[in-house]
């Protein structure tokens, strides 16, 4: 069973809005919006704007491994009411990836303003609950037990990519198809560095994580080159 819940603090989530919304745009390979919504809407207000919010499917691999719990999303709604970006704030990777897939199909009523319909940014929490027979309890360390059995995803870089001096640290959510569904920024960076990292990330391919013979969604920490290789930098300085 999956529930949309209200018992969480949105202040921390929404404080991340400005930083995370841009990351989600690039992770989902959507074009940068020309007029990003500036309105941050409380989740209770946003709930009243919902037109269609079908809950995500509960992944079978999550059920088998007793994976349950909350997933917190930050979503960006455009002026037509469509969810253009969704970003995981917190949650198990398998459950979070299912939540992201569902969120892309949600539909809201846009805000009505004197200038016409306007989009907004808001937070949503979903609770993945397992219905177990005979009041059985799940294993106390179900998620950590599952992760110990998972072979993590791998990044495959282009063979001719040179080593780079400067890098930025991202955490990526790689789905069971080997695609990047979301990114989390850890390193402070300039807009030029972010754009360089975005281009590099799009050129990489990933092998998804595996639980036995089954591909699963998983998080992966990566350092992405954003600057020239050290030898090129030295050569450029020496030529001046």
Secondary structure, DSSP 8 states (H G I E B T S, - for coil): -EEEE--S-HHHHHHTHHHHHHHHHHHTT----SS----B--HHHHHTTEEE-------HHHHHTT--EEEEEEEEE-TTSBEEEEEEEE--HHHHHHHHHHHTT-EE--EEETTEEE-EEEEEEEEE----GGG----TTHHHHHHHTEE--EEE--TT----S-EEEEEEEE-TTS-EEEEEE-S---HHHHHHHHHHHHH-EEE-EEETTEEE-EEEEEEEE-S--HHHHHHHHHT-
